[in-house]
Amino acid sequence: MTDRPALRPPRPSRRYRVDYPAELNAEAAAGGDAPGRSDAGPGRAGTGKTRTLVYRASRLVEDGVPAPRVLLLTFTNKAAREMLDRVERITESVSGRVTGGTFHSASATASCAAVYAALLGYSERFSILDREDAADLMGQALADLSP
């Protein structure tokens, strides 16, 4: 036995904001009672990978899992922001914000870099930029330098 609280408190039958069974396959739509993982590997654009992850996270929140206990990870900051925003719109922030970001940021947070950030001269809230964000930052810096 564990002293940890149940992942999901019992909830009465409810009407969901999205018809998950109609929108997703049975495995992705099912809530399940145990922690789980939904993978959406590489594939063609428009095949529903992001939608599947967004709906799965939204369903968990609507089923009573506290949003901060749901983790959404992807490869770019832009995609992470989009997924988190979509979950928040669907769930209407019923239990806080879902935890999410890039695989790189999650790894950095749990890594030696996070533990030793102060020794390296970084704030404890440092960020690692992906290529797209680095290019945007450099473009902004160059624009700021232009007369």
C-alpha positions as CSV (number, residue, x, y, z in Angstrom):
1,M,0.0,0.0,0.0
2,T,1.1,3.5,-0.6
3,D,0.3,6.7,1.3
4,R,0.2,8.6,-1.9
5,P,-3.2,10.1,-2.8
6,A,-5.2,8.6,-5.6
7,L,-4.3,9.9,-9.1
8,R,-7.9,10.8,-9.7
9,P,-10.5,11.6,-7.1
10,P,-13.9,9.9,-7.7
11,R,-16.1,12.2,-9.9
12,P,-19.7,12.0,-10.8
13,S,-20.7,11.3,-14.4
14,R,-20.2,14.4,-16.4
15,R,-20.4,15.9,-19.8
16,Y,-17.1,16.6,-21.4
17,R,-16.2,19.7,-23.3
18,V,-15.0,17.5,-26.2
19,D,-16.5,14.2,-27.5
20,Y,-13.3,12.4,-26.9
21,P,-14.4,8.9,-28.1
22,A,-15.6,10.5,-31.4
23,E,-12.4,12.4,-31.8
24,L,-9.8,9.9,-30.8
25,N,-9.2,6.1,-31.0
26,A,-10.4,4.1,-28.0
27,E,-7.0,3.8,-26.3
28,A,-6.3,7.5,-26.5
29,A,-9.8,8.5,-25.5
30,A,-10.0,6.2,-22.5
31,G,-9.1,7.9,-19.2
32,G,-7.7,4.9,-17.4
33,D,-7.0,4.8,-13.6
34,A,-3.3,4.5,-13.7
35,P,-0.5,6.8,-14.8
36,G,0.1,6.4,-18.5
37,R,1.9,7.7,-21.5
38,S,0.6,8.8,-24.8
39,D,3.2,8.9,-27.6
40,A,2.8,10.7,-30.9
41,G,5.9,9.8,-32.9
42,P,7.1,11.4,-36.1
43,G,4.8,11.4,-39.0
44,R,3.2,13.4,-41.7
45,A,1.8,16.8,-41.0
46,G,-1.9,16.8,-40.3
47,T,-2.2,13.3,-39.0
48,G,-3.5,14.4,-35.6
49,K,-0.5,13.8,-33.4
50,T,-0.7,17.2,-31.5
51,R,-4.5,16.9,-31.3
52,T,-4.2,13.5,-29.8
53,L,-1.8,14.7,-27.1
54,V,-3.9,17.9,-26.4
55,Y,-7.1,15.9,-26.1
56,R,-5.6,13.2,-23.9
57,A,-4.2,15.9,-21.5
58,S,-7.5,17.7,-21.5
59,R,-9.4,14.5,-20.8
60,L,-7.1,13.8,-17.8
61,V,-7.8,17.3,-16.4
62,E,-11.5,17.0,-17.0
63,D,-11.4,13.6,-15.2
64,G,-10.0,15.3,-12.1
65,V,-6.2,14.9,-12.5
66,P,-4.7,18.2,-11.2
67,A,-3.4,20.0,-14.2
68,P,0.1,20.4,-12.8
69,R,0.4,16.6,-12.6
70,V,-0.1,16.3,-16.4
71,L,3.1,16.6,-18.4
72,L,3.2,17.5,-22.1
73,L,6.6,17.4,-23.8
74,T,7.5,18.1,-27.4
75,F,10.6,19.2,-29.3
76,T,10.1,22.9,-29.9
77,N,9.1,25.8,-27.7
78,K,6.5,26.9,-30.3
79,A,4.8,23.5,-30.3
80,A,4.9,23.3,-26.5
81,R,3.3,26.7,-26.2
82,E,0.6,25.8,-28.7
83,M,-0.2,22.5,-27.0
84,L,-0.4,24.1,-23.5
85,D,-2.6,26.9,-24.8
86,R,-4.9,24.5,-26.5
87,V,-5.3,22.4,-23.3
88,E,-6.0,25.5,-21.3
89,R,-8.7,26.7,-23.8
90,I,-10.4,23.3,-23.8
91,T,-10.3,22.8,-20.0
92,E,-10.9,26.5,-19.3
93,S,-8.1,26.3,-16.7
94,V,-10.3,24.3,-14.3
95,S,-7.4,23.1,-12.2
96,G,-4.4,25.2,-13.0
97,R,-2.0,25.0,-15.9
98,V,-0.7,21.7,-17.3
99,T,3.0,21.2,-16.9
100,G,4.9,21.2,-20.2
101,G,7.7,22.3,-22.4
102,T,10.4,20.8,-24.5
103,F,12.3,17.6,-23.8
104,H,15.4,19.8,-23.6
105,S,13.9,22.1,-20.9
106,A,12.6,19.2,-18.9
107,S,16.0,17.5,-19.0
108,A,17.8,20.7,-18.1
109,T,15.5,21.3,-15.1
110,A,16.3,17.9,-13.8
111,S,20.0,18.0,-14.7
112,C,23.2,19.1,-13.2
113,A,22.8,22.4,-15.0
114,A,19.7,23.2,-12.9
115,V,21.5,22.1,-9.7
116,Y,24.6,24.1,-10.4
117,A,23.1,27.0,-12.3
118,A,24.2,29.5,-9.6
119,L,27.8,28.3,-9.8
120,L,27.7,28.7,-13.6
121,G,26.4,32.3,-13.2
122,Y,22.9,31.5,-14.4
123,S,19.6,32.3,-12.7
124,E,17.7,29.3,-11.3
125,R,15.1,30.1,-14.0
126,F,17.4,29.9,-17.0
127,S,16.1,28.7,-20.4
128,I,17.5,26.7,-23.2
129,L,16.6,28.0,-26.6
130,D,15.8,25.8,-29.5
131,R,17.0,26.8,-33.0
132,E,13.8,28.7,-33.8
133,D,13.8,30.7,-30.6
134,A,17.5,31.4,-30.9
135,A,17.0,32.7,-34.5
136,D,14.1,34.9,-33.3
137,L,16.2,36.3,-30.4
138,M,19.1,37.1,-32.8
139,G,16.7,38.7,-35.2
140,Q,15.3,40.9,-32.4
141,A,18.8,41.8,-31.2
142,L,19.8,42.8,-34.7
143,A,16.6,44.8,-35.2
144,D,17.3,46.6,-31.9
145,L,20.9,47.5,-33.1
146,S,19.7,48.9,-36.5
147,P,19.3,52.7,-36.7
